[in-house]
Amino acid sequence: MRGEFEYVGTKPLGTGCLPDLNAECIGVPVKEFRGALVRPFINARLTAGVNFLVASGYTGQTLENFYPSDIQEVAGVPIPSYASVSVTYRFGRSAAP
């Protein structure tokens, strides 16, 4: 079993994103919680696992200009949350003593 929490706070991205072109543009904070659980069965021949990510925020945050305006906007790619399940079976002879 493992778990991890990551928090990246807001960061300044530059100026020019508001009607006041000297205003500072601030990014959105990113929060991520990752976890995994793997359990062996049948003398470790069968393993079942679950992985997941619960996230909020954006990755690759930057400033973008949208023509014809001189005002910049904060842009980024949303981080999706997910969960996955895996099952592995090892064929062959048992390595038990």
Biopython code that builds the backbone (N, CA, C, O; Angstrom):
import numpy as np
from Bio.PDB.StructureBuilder import StructureBuilder

atoms = [
    (1, "MET", "N", (0.856, -1.158, 0.000)),
    (1, "MET", "CA", (0.000, 0.000, 0.000)),
    (1, "MET", "C", (0.909, 1.229, 0.000)),
    (1, "MET", "O", (1.957, 1.241, 0.645)),
    (2, "ARG", "N", (0.491, 2.258, -0.730)),
    (2, "ARG", "CA", (1.217, 3.527, -0.703)),
    (2, "ARG", "C", (0.241, 4.661, -0.929)),
    (2, "ARG", "O", (-0.818, 4.474, -1.529)),
    (3, "GLY", "N", (0.599, 5.829, -0.450)),
    (3, "GLY", "CA", (-0.211, 7.022, -0.640)),
    (3, "GLY", "C", (0.691, 8.237, -0.723)),
    (3, "GLY", "O", (1.801, 8.236, -0.190)),
    (4, "GLU", "N", (0.219, 9.258, -1.382)),
    (4, "GLU", "CA", (1.016, 10.466, -1.570)),
    (4, "GLU", "C", (0.074, 11.650, -1.727)),
    (4, "GLU", "O", (-0.945, 11.554, -2.410)),
    (5, "PHE", "N", (0.415, 12.759, -1.098)),
    (5, "PHE", "CA", (-0.342, 13.993, -1.265)),
    (5, "PHE", "C", (0.622, 15.063, -1.732)),
    (5, "PHE", "O", (1.715, 15.200, -1.183)),
    (6, "GLU", "N", (0.227, 15.819, -2.740)),
    (6, "GLU", "CA", (1.073, 16.885, -3.268)),
    (6, "GLU", "C", (0.237, 18.147, -3.406)),
    (6, "GLU", "O", (-0.890, 18.115, -3.900)),
    (7, "TYR", "N", (0.807, 19.256, -2.962)),
    (7, "TYR", "CA", (0.133, 20.545, -3.083)),
    (7, "TYR", "C", (1.126, 21.540, -3.662)),
    (7, "TYR", "O", (2.210, 21.734, -3.113)),
    (8, "VAL", "N", (0.758, 22.161, -4.757)),
    (8, "VAL", "CA", (1.571, 23.220, -5.352)),
    (8, "VAL", "C", (0.726, 24.479, -5.287)),
    (8, "VAL", "O", (-0.338, 24.552, -5.902)),
    (9, "GLY", "N", (1.193, 25.462, -4.549)),
    (9, "GLY", "CA", (0.425, 26.685, -4.352)),
    (9, "GLY", "C", (0.380, 27.561, -5.590)),
    (9, "GLY", "O", (0.926, 27.220, -6.639)),
    (10, "THR", "N", (-0.279, 28.686, -5.443)),
    (10, "THR", "CA", (-0.387, 29.626, -6.554)),
    (10, "THR", "C", (0.985, 30.201, -6.865)),
    (10, "THR", "O", (1.825, 30.347, -5.977)),
    (11, "LYS", "N", (1.202, 30.525, -8.128)),
    (11, "LYS", "CA", (2.471, 31.130, -8.516)),
    (11, "LYS", "C", (2.201, 32.278, -9.474)),
    (11, "LYS", "O", (1.237, 32.245, -10.239)),
    (12, "PRO", "N", (3.050, 33.289, -9.430)),
    (12, "PRO", "CA", (2.882, 34.406, -10.365)),
    (12, "PRO", "C", (3.280, 33.980, -11.770)),
    (12, "PRO", "O", (4.293, 33.306, -11.955)),
    (13, "LEU", "N", (2.485, 34.373, -12.759)),
    (13, "LEU", "CA", (2.745, 33.992, -14.140)),
    (13, "LEU", "C", (3.185, 35.170, -15.004)),
    (13, "LEU", "O", (3.633, 34.969, -16.133)),
    (14, "GLY", "N", (3.068, 36.377, -14.502)),
    (14, "GLY", "CA", (3.437, 37.552, -15.276)),
    (14, "GLY", "C", (2.390, 38.634, -15.121)),
    (14, "GLY", "O", (1.537, 38.561, -14.237)),
    (15, "THR", "N", (2.452, 39.632, -15.974)),
    (15, "THR", "CA", (1.511, 40.739, -15.889)),
    (15, "THR", "C", (0.696, 40.839, -17.173)),
    (15, "THR", "O", (1.085, 40.319, -18.218)),
    (16, "GLY", "N", (-0.441, 41.519, -17.070)),
    (16, "GLY", "CA", (-1.229, 41.826, -18.258)),
    (16, "GLY", "C", (-2.501, 41.029, -18.426)),
    (16, "GLY", "O", (-3.057, 41.026, -19.524)),
    (17, "CYS", "N", (-3.007, 40.338, -17.383)),
    (17, "CYS", "CA", (-4.196, 39.511, -17.595)),
    (17, "CYS", "C", (-5.496, 40.206, -17.205)),
    (17, "CYS", "O", (-6.575, 39.650, -17.413)),
    (18, "LEU", "N", (-5.416, 41.369, -16.663)),
    (18, "LEU", "CA", (-6.616, 42.127, -16.316)),
    (18, "LEU", "C", (-6.653, 43.388, -17.170)),
    (18, "LEU", "O", (-5.672, 43.704, -17.843)),
    (19, "PRO", "N", (-7.771, 44.114, -17.153)),
    (19, "PRO", "CA", (-7.788, 45.370, -17.902)),
    (19, "PRO", "C", (-6.635, 46.301, -17.516)),
    (19, "PRO", "O", (-6.175, 47.087, -18.345)),
    (20, "ASP", "N", (-6.165, 46.219, -16.262)),
    (20, "ASP", "CA", (-4.958, 46.947, -15.850)),
    (20, "ASP", "C", (-3.765, 46.099, -16.275)),
    (20, "ASP", "O", (-3.500, 45.067, -15.659)),
    (21, "LEU", "N", (-3.044, 46.509, -17.306)),
    (21, "LEU", "CA", (-1.957, 45.701, -17.864)),
    (21, "LEU", "C", (-0.776, 45.537, -16.921)),
    (21, "LEU", "O", (0.126, 44.752, -17.212)),
    (22, "ASN", "N", (-0.750, 46.260, -15.792)),
    (22, "ASN", "CA", (0.333, 46.098, -14.816)),
    (22, "ASN", "C", (-0.052, 45.136, -13.697)),
    (22, "ASN", "O", (0.760, 44.873, -12.809)),
    (23, "ALA", "N", (-1.269, 44.607, -13.722)),
    (23, "ALA", "CA", (-1.730, 43.686, -12.675)),
    (23, "ALA", "C", (-1.019, 42.340, -12.812)),
    (23, "ALA", "O", (-0.749, 41.881, -13.922)),
    (24, "GLU", "N", (-0.722, 41.724, -11.691)),
    (24, "GLU", "CA", (-0.023, 40.427, -11.667)),
    (24, "GLU", "C", (-1.021, 39.291, -11.896)),
    (24, "GLU", "O", (-2.077, 39.254, -11.265)),
    (25, "CYS", "N", (-0.688, 38.371, -12.792)),
    (25, "CYS", "CA", (-1.520, 37.201, -13.069)),
    (25, "CYS", "C", (-1.077, 36.070, -12.155)),
    (25, "CYS", "O", (0.116, 35.787, -12.054)),
    (26, "ILE", "N", (-2.014, 35.425, -11.496)),
    (26, "ILE", "CA", (-1.719, 34.352, -10.544)),
    (26, "ILE", "C", (-2.334, 33.062, -11.057)),
    (26, "ILE", "O", (-3.477, 33.050, -11.514)),
    (27, "GLY", "N", (-1.561, 31.957, -10.979)),
    (27, "GLY", "CA", (-2.054, 30.642, -11.395)),
    (27, "GLY", "C", (-2.960, 30.021, -10.337)),
    (27, "GLY", "O", (-3.097, 30.546, -9.232)),
    (28, "VAL", "N", (-3.566, 28.913, -10.686)),
    (28, "VAL", "CA", (-4.472, 28.173, -9.800)),
    (28, "VAL", "C", (-3.655, 27.123, -9.040)),
    (28, "VAL", "O", (-2.821, 26.456, -9.652)),
    (29, "PRO", "N", (-3.866, 26.950, -7.720)),
    (29, "PRO", "CA", (-3.123, 25.911, -7.004)),
    (29, "PRO", "C", (-3.526, 24.508, -7.470)),
    (29, "PRO", "O", (-4.648, 24.286, -7.925)),
    (30, "VAL", "N", (-2.585, 23.572, -7.347)),
    (30, "VAL", "CA", (-2.803, 22.190, -7.767)),
    (30, "VAL", "C", (-2.739, 21.290, -6.533)),
    (30, "VAL", "O", (-1.795, 21.363, -5.746)),
    (31, "LYS", "N", (-3.766, 20.432, -6.376)),
    (31, "LYS", "CA", (-3.799, 19.452, -5.285)),
    (31, "LYS", "C", (-3.941, 18.066, -5.895)),
    (31, "LYS", "O", (-4.800, 17.843, -6.747)),
    (32, "GLU", "N", (-3.094, 17.132, -5.456)),
    (32, "GLU", "CA", (-3.157, 15.754, -5.950)),
    (32, "GLU", "C", (-3.044, 14.790, -4.782)),
    (32, "GLU", "O", (-2.215, 14.974, -3.891)),
    (33, "PHE", "N", (-3.876, 13.766, -4.791)),
    (33, "PHE", "CA", (-3.771, 12.667, -3.833)),
    (33, "PHE", "C", (-3.710, 11.378, -4.635)),
    (33, "PHE", "O", (-4.650, 11.043, -5.356)),
    (34, "ARG", "N", (-2.596, 10.650, -4.508)),
    (34, "ARG", "CA", (-2.396, 9.390, -5.227)),
    (34, "ARG", "C", (-2.367, 8.240, -4.227)),
    (34, "ARG", "O", (-1.935, 8.397, -3.085)),
    (35, "GLY", "N", (-2.831, 7.093, -4.678)),
    (35, "GLY", "CA", (-2.793, 5.926, -3.825)),
    (35, "GLY", "C", (-2.744, 4.650, -4.641)),
    (35, "GLY", "O", (-3.154, 4.618, -5.801)),
    (36, "ALA", "N", (-2.242, 3.612, -4.023)),
    (36, "ALA", "CA", (-2.169, 2.307, -4.669)),
    (36, "ALA", "C", (-2.254, 1.224, -3.600)),
    (36, "ALA", "O", (-1.773, 1.396, -2.481)),
    (37, "LEU", "N", (-2.863, 0.125, -3.961)),
    (37, "LEU", "CA", (-2.968, -1.033, -3.080)),
    (37, "LEU", "C", (-2.848, -2.276, -3.949)),
    (37, "LEU", "O", (-3.593, -2.444, -4.915)),
    (38, "VAL", "N", (-1.898, -3.152, -3.597)),
    (38, "VAL", "CA", (-1.699, -4.410, -4.320)),
    (38, "VAL", "C", (-1.766, -5.530, -3.299)),
    (38, "VAL", "O", (-1.144, -5.448, -2.240)),
    (39, "ARG", "N", (-2.516, -6.573, -3.611)),
    (39, "ARG", "CA", (-2.712, -7.703, -2.687)),
    (39, "ARG", "C", (-2.473, -9.008, -3.410)),
    (39, "ARG", "O", (-3.096, -9.265, -4.440)),
    (40, "PRO", "N", (-1.562, -9.858, -2.881)),
    (40, "PRO", "CA", (-1.336, -11.170, -3.500)),
    (40, "PRO", "C", (-2.356, -12.202, -3.000)),
    (40, "PRO", "O", (-2.830, -12.129, -1.866)),
    (41, "PHE", "N", (-2.681, -13.162, -3.871)),
    (41, "PHE", "CA", (-3.572, -14.278, -3.543)),
    (41, "PHE", "C", (-2.963, -15.554, -4.108)),
    (41, "PHE", "O", (-2.072, -15.488, -4.955)),
    (42, "ILE", "N", (-3.425, -16.702, -3.658)),
    (42, "ILE", "CA", (-3.053, -18.028, -4.156)),
    (42, "ILE", "C", (-1.523, -18.154, -4.219)),
    (42, "ILE", "O", (-0.956, -18.326, -5.299)),
    (43, "ASN", "N", (-0.874, -18.067, -3.084)),
    (43, "ASN", "CA", (0.598, -18.187, -2.990)),
    (43, "ASN", "C", (1.307, -17.220, -3.932)),
    (43, "ASN", "O", (2.298, -17.589, -4.562)),
    (44, "ALA", "N", (0.820, -16.009, -4.036)),
    (44, "ALA", "CA", (1.400, -14.931, -4.852)),
    (44, "ALA", "C", (1.349, -15.204, -6.350)),
    (44, "ALA", "O", (2.053, -14.544, -7.115)),
    (45, "ARG", "N", (0.531, -16.162, -6.786)),
    (45, "ARG", "CA", (0.375, -16.396, -8.231)),
    (45, "ARG", "C", (-0.611, -15.414, -8.842)),
    (45, "ARG", "O", (-0.531, -15.103, -10.031)),
    (46, "LEU", "N", (-1.535, -14.929, -8.037)),
    (46, "LEU", "CA", (-2.538, -13.975, -8.487)),
    (46, "LEU", "C", (-2.369, -12.703, -7.650)),
    (46, "LEU", "O", (-2.337, -12.763, -6.421)),
    (47, "THR", "N", (-2.264, -11.569, -8.314)),
    (47, "THR", "CA", (-2.209, -10.289, -7.605)),
    (47, "THR", "C", (-3.295, -9.378, -8.165)),
    (47, "THR", "O", (-3.552, -9.350, -9.369)),
    (48, "ALA", "N", (-3.918, -8.641, -7.267)),
    (48, "ALA", "CA", (-4.939, -7.669, -7.657)),
    (48, "ALA", "C", (-4.521, -6.315, -7.096)),
    (48, "ALA", "O", (-4.055, -6.219, -5.961)),
    (49, "GLY", "N", (-4.692, -5.276, -7.899)),
    (49, "GLY", "CA", (-4.265, -3.953, -7.473)),
    (49, "GLY", "C", (-5.224, -2.867, -7.900)),
    (49, "GLY", "O", (-5.981, -3.016, -8.859)),
    (50, "VAL", "N", (-5.175, -1.772, -7.166)),
    (50, "VAL", "CA", (-5.972, -0.584, -7.464)),
    (50, "VAL", "C", (-5.039, 0.620, -7.399)),
    (50, "VAL", "O", (-4.282, 0.767, -6.439)),
    (51, "ASN", "N", (-5.088, 1.473, -8.406)),
    (51, "ASN", "CA", (-4.357, 2.740, -8.433)),
    (51, "ASN", "C", (-5.369, 3.853, -8.636)),
    (51, "ASN", "O", (-6.349, 3.681, -9.362)),
    (52, "PHE", "N", (-5.134, 5.007, -7.990)),
    (52, "PHE", "CA", (-6.060, 6.113, -8.189)),
    (52, "PHE", "C", (-5.353, 7.448, -8.028)),
    (52, "PHE", "O", (-4.311, 7.545, -7.380)),
    (53, "LEU", "N", (-5.938, 8.467, -8.626)),
    (53, "LEU", "CA", (-5.481, 9.850, -8.511)),
    (53, "LEU", "C", (-6.720, 10.724, -8.390)),
    (53, "LEU", "O", (-7.605, 10.688, -9.245)),
    (54, "VAL", "N", (-6.771, 11.507, -7.325)),
    (54, "VAL", "CA", (-7.819, 12.501, -7.142)),
    (54, "VAL", "C", (-7.117, 13.851, -7.231)),
    (54, "VAL", "O", (-6.280, 14.177, -6.389)),
    (55, "ALA", "N", (-7.460, 14.640, -8.258)),
    (55, "ALA", "CA", (-6.723, 15.877, -8.515)),
    (55, "ALA", "C", (-7.653, 17.043, -8.774)),
    (55, "ALA", "O", (-8.796, 16.877, -9.200)),
    (56, "SER", "N", (-7.130, 18.230, -8.504)),
    (56, "SER", "CA", (-7.815, 19.467, -8.872)),
    (56, "SER", "C", (-6.751, 20.475, -9.289)),
    (56, "SER", "O", (-5.654, 20.509, -8.730)),
    (57, "GLY", "N", (-7.086, 21.279, -10.261)),
    (57, "GLY", "CA", (-6.142, 22.281, -10.734)),
    (57, "GLY", "C", (-5.766, 22.055, -12.187)),
    (57, "GLY", "O", (-6.401, 21.276, -12.898)),
    (58, "TYR", "N", (-4.729, 22.745, -12.610)),
    (58, "TYR", "CA", (-4.303, 22.721, -14.007)),
    (58, "TYR", "C", (-2.796, 22.512, -14.083)),
    (58, "TYR", "O", (-2.051, 23.001, -13.234)),
    (59, "THR", "N", (-2.356, 21.790, -15.095)),
    (59, "THR", "CA", (-0.936, 21.616, -15.344)),
    (59, "THR", "C", (-0.540, 22.481, -16.535)),
    (59, "THR", "O", (-1.373, 22.773, -17.392)),
    (60, "GLY", "N", (0.708, 22.888, -16.595)),
    (60, "GLY", "CA", (1.189, 23.697, -17.709)),
    (60, "GLY", "C", (0.580, 25.083, -17.746)),
    (60, "GLY", "O", (0.329, 25.616, -18.827)),
    (61, "GLN", "N", (0.338, 25.678, -16.588)),
    (61, "GLN", "CA", (-0.284, 26.999, -16.552)),
    (61, "GLN", "C", (0.661, 28.052, -17.134)),
    (61, "GLN", "O", (1.842, 28.104, -16.788)),
    (62, "THR", "N", (0.136, 28.867, -17.998)),
    (62, "THR", "CA", (0.909, 29.919, -18.644)),
    (62, "THR", "C", (-0.028, 31.037, -19.058)),
    (62, "THR", "O", (-1.242, 30.933, -18.885)),
    (63, "LEU", "N", (0.525, 32.091, -19.596)),
    (63, "LEU", "CA", (-0.279, 33.199, -20.104)),
    (63, "LEU", "C", (-0.415, 33.076, -21.611)),
    (63, "LEU", "O", (0.548, 32.750, -22.305)),
    (64, "GLU", "N", (-1.613, 33.339, -22.112)),
    (64, "GLU", "CA", (-1.882, 33.278, -23.559)),
    (64, "GLU", "C", (-2.502, 34.593, -24.004)),
    (64, "GLU", "O", (-3.322, 35.175, -23.293)),
    (65, "ASN", "N", (-2.111, 35.050, -25.169)),
    (65, "ASN", "CA", (-2.708, 36.218, -25.814)),
    (65, "ASN", "C", (-3.744, 35.733, -26.807)),
    (65, "ASN", "O", (-3.472, 34.835, -27.604)),
    (66, "PHE", "N", (-4.924, 36.317, -26.767)),
    (66, "PHE", "CA", (-5.968, 35.955, -27.708)),
    (66, "PHE", "C", (-6.197, 37.144, -28.641)),
    (66, "PHE", "O", (-6.745, 38.169, -28.235)),
    (67, "TYR", "N", (-5.777, 36.995, -29.880)),
    (67, "TYR", "CA", (-5.855, 38.052, -30.884)),
    (67, "TYR", "C", (-7.306, 38.448, -31.103)),
    (67, "TYR", "O", (-8.148, 37.550, -31.137)),
    (68, "PRO", "N", (-7.652, 39.654, -31.247)),
    (68, "PRO", "CA", (-6.878, 40.884, -31.405)),
    (68, "PRO", "C", (-6.660, 41.630, -30.089)),
    (68, "PRO", "O", (-6.113, 42.732, -30.106)),
    (69, "SER", "N", (-7.065, 41.069, -28.954)),
    (69, "SER", "CA", (-6.945, 41.743, -27.664)),
    (69, "SER", "C", (-5.487, 41.731, -27.186)),
    (69, "SER", "O", (-4.733, 40.809, -27.497)),
    (70, "ASP", "N", (-5.102, 42.760, -26.432)),
    (70, "ASP", "CA", (-3.776, 42.799, -25.813)),
    (70, "ASP", "C", (-3.806, 42.202, -24.408)),
    (70, "ASP", "O", (-2.763, 42.051, -23.773)),
    (71, "ILE", "N", (-4.991, 41.866, -23.929)),
    (71, "ILE", "CA", (-5.132, 41.300, -22.584)),
    (71, "ILE", "C", (-4.773, 39.821, -22.626)),
    (71, "ILE", "O", (-5.207, 39.092, -23.518)),
    (72, "GLN", "N", (-3.971, 39.383, -21.646)),
    (72, "GLN", "CA", (-3.567, 37.986, -21.566)),
    (72, "GLN", "C", (-4.470, 37.243, -20.594)),
    (72, "GLN", "O", (-5.002, 37.829, -19.652)),
    (73, "GLU", "N", (-4.640, 35.939, -20.833)),
    (73, "GLU", "CA", (-5.446, 35.078, -19.974)),
    (73, "GLU", "C", (-4.587, 33.924, -19.475)),
    (73, "GLU", "O", (-3.684, 33.461, -20.172)),
    (74, "VAL", "N", (-4.880, 33.463, -18.255)),
    (74, "VAL", "CA", (-4.202, 32.285, -17.717)),
    (74, "VAL", "C", (-4.808, 31.056, -18.379)),
    (74, "VAL", "O", (-6.027, 30.883, -18.377)),
    (75, "ALA", "N", (-3.961, 30.203, -18.944)),
    (75, "ALA", "CA", (-4.423, 28.989, -19.622)),
    (75, "ALA", "C", (-3.659, 27.787, -19.069)),
    (75, "ALA", "O", (-2.511, 27.915, -18.643)),
    (76, "GLY", "N", (-4.299, 26.627, -19.078)),
    (76, "GLY", "CA", (-3.673, 25.396, -18.611)),
    (76, "GLY", "C", (-4.530, 24.199, -18.975)),
    (76, "GLY", "O", (-5.662, 24.345, -19.436)),
    (77, "VAL", "N", (-3.975, 23.014, -18.763)),
    (77, "VAL", "CA", (-4.669, 21.765, -19.066)),
    (77, "VAL", "C", (-5.203, 21.193, -17.751)),
    (77, "VAL", "O", (-4.425, 20.984, -16.821)),
    (78, "PRO", "N", (-6.518, 20.932, -17.649)),
    (78, "PRO", "CA", (-7.059, 20.368, -16.413)),
    (78, "PRO", "C", (-6.487, 18.974, -16.133)),
    (78, "PRO", "O", (-6.307, 18.168, -17.046)),
    (79, "ILE", "N", (-6.210, 18.713, -14.878)),
    (79, "ILE", "CA", (-5.686, 17.405, -14.469)),
    (79, "ILE", "C", (-6.874, 16.494, -14.167)),
    (79, "ILE", "O", (-7.658, 16.799, -13.269)),
    (80, "PRO", "N", (-7.029, 15.382, -14.895)),
    (80, "PRO", "CA", (-8.170, 14.503, -14.652)),
    (80, "PRO", "C", (-7.920, 13.558, -13.468)),
    (80, "PRO", "O", (-6.785, 13.148, -13.222)),
    (81, "SER", "N", (-8.974, 13.223, -12.749)),
    (81, "SER", "CA", (-8.898, 12.191, -11.714)),
    (81, "SER", "C", (-9.189, 10.851, -12.374)),
    (81, "SER", "O", (-9.917, 10.791, -13.365)),
    (82, "TYR", "N", (-8.618, 9.766, -11.823)),
    (82, "TYR", "CA", (-8.850, 8.448, -12.406)),
    (82, "TYR", "C", (-8.676, 7.358, -11.351)),
    (82, "TYR", "O", (-8.133, 7.592, -10.272)),
    (83, "ALA", "N", (-9.148, 6.178, -11.691)),
    (83, "ALA", "CA", (-8.922, 4.974, -10.895)),
    (83, "ALA", "C", (-8.739, 3.820, -11.871)),
    (83, "ALA", "O", (-9.403, 3.764, -12.906)),
    (84, "SER", "N", (-7.841, 2.906, -11.540)),
    (84, "SER", "CA", (-7.629, 1.743, -12.396)),
    (84, "SER", "C", (-7.478, 0.503, -11.528)),
    (84, "SER", "O", (-7.034, 0.570, -10.382)),
    (85, "VAL", "N", (-7.857, -0.626, -12.106)),
    (85, "VAL", "CA", (-7.773, -1.921, -11.431)),
    (85, "VAL", "C", (-6.928, -2.838, -12.301)),
    (85, "VAL", "O", (-7.086, -2.861, -13.521)),
    (86, "SER", "N", (-6.036, -3.589, -11.682)),
    (86, "SER", "CA", (-5.227, -4.546, -12.441)),
    (86, "SER", "C", (-5.259, -5.909, -11.750)),
    (86, "SER", "O", (-5.274, -6.009, -10.523)),
    (87, "VAL", "N", (-5.269, -6.948, -12.575)),
    (87, "VAL", "CA", (-5.219, -8.326, -12.085)),
    (87, "VAL", "C", (-4.134, -9.047, -12.875)),
    (87, "VAL", "O", (-4.127, -9.010, -14.106)),
    (88, "THR", "N", (-3.216, -9.702, -12.166)),
    (88, "THR", "CA", (-2.112, -10.415, -12.806)),
    (88, "THR", "C", (-2.097, -11.852, -12.300)),
    (88, "THR", "O", (-2.188, -12.104, -11.098)),
    (89, "TYR", "N", (-1.981, -12.789, -13.241)),
    (89, "TYR", "CA", (-1.869, -14.200, -12.885)),
    (89, "TYR", "C", (-0.575, -14.741, -13.472)),
    (89, "TYR", "O", (-0.302, -14.552, -14.658)),
    (90, "ARG", "N", (0.221, -15.413, -12.648)),
    (90, "ARG", "CA", (1.491, -15.982, -13.083)),
    (90, "ARG", "C", (1.294, -17.463, -13.377)),
    (90, "ARG", "O", (1.000, -18.247, -12.474)),
    (91, "PHE", "N", (1.456, -17.846, -14.642)),
    (91, "PHE", "CA", (1.334, -19.251, -15.042)),
    (91, "PHE", "C", (2.642, -19.989, -14.774)),
    (91, "PHE", "O", (3.675, -19.367, -14.529)),
    (92, "GLY", "N", (2.592, -21.273, -14.821)),
    (92, "GLY", "CA", (3.807, -22.077, -14.603)),
    (92, "GLY", "C", (3.781, -22.755, -13.259)),
    (92, "GLY", "O", (2.787, -22.727, -12.534)),
    (93, "ARG", "N", (4.909, -23.368, -12.948)),
    (93, "ARG", "CA", (5.005, -24.093, -11.671)),
    (93, "ARG", "C", (5.233, -23.140, -10.514)),
    (93, "ARG", "O", (5.810, -22.062, -10.654)),
    (94, "SER", "N", (4.763, -23.581, -9.390)),
    (94, "SER", "CA", (4.926, -22.794, -8.178)),
    (94, "SER", "C", (6.379, -22.830, -7.735)),
    (94, "SER", "O", (7.037, -23.865, -7.843)),
    (95, "ALA", "N", (6.881, -21.715, -7.241)),
    (95, "ALA", "CA", (8.254, -21.652, -6.764)),
    (95, "ALA", "C", (8.313, -21.897, -5.260)),
    (95, "ALA", "O", (9.321, -21.596, -4.621)),
    (96, "ALA", "N", (7.236, -22.444, -4.691)),
    (96, "ALA", "CA", (7.189, -22.710, -3.256)),
    (96, "ALA", "C", (8.153, -23.830, -2.897)),
    (96, "ALA", "O", (8.332, -24.756, -3.688)),
    (97, "PRO", "N", (8.773, -23.773, -1.731)),
    (97, "PRO", "CA", (9.747, -24.813, -1.315)),
    (97, "PRO", "C", (9.103, -26.144, -0.996)),
    (97, "PRO", "O", (9.797, -27.096, -0.638)),
]
sb = StructureBuilder()
sb.init_structure("model")
sb.init_model(0)
sb.init_chain("A")
sb.init_seg("    ")
for serial, (resi, resn, name, xyz) in enumerate(atoms, 1):
    if name == "N":
        sb.init_residue(resn, " ", resi, " ")
    sb.init_atom(name, np.array(xyz, "f"), 0.0, 1.0, " ", f" {name:<3s}", serial, name[0])
structure = sb.get_structure()
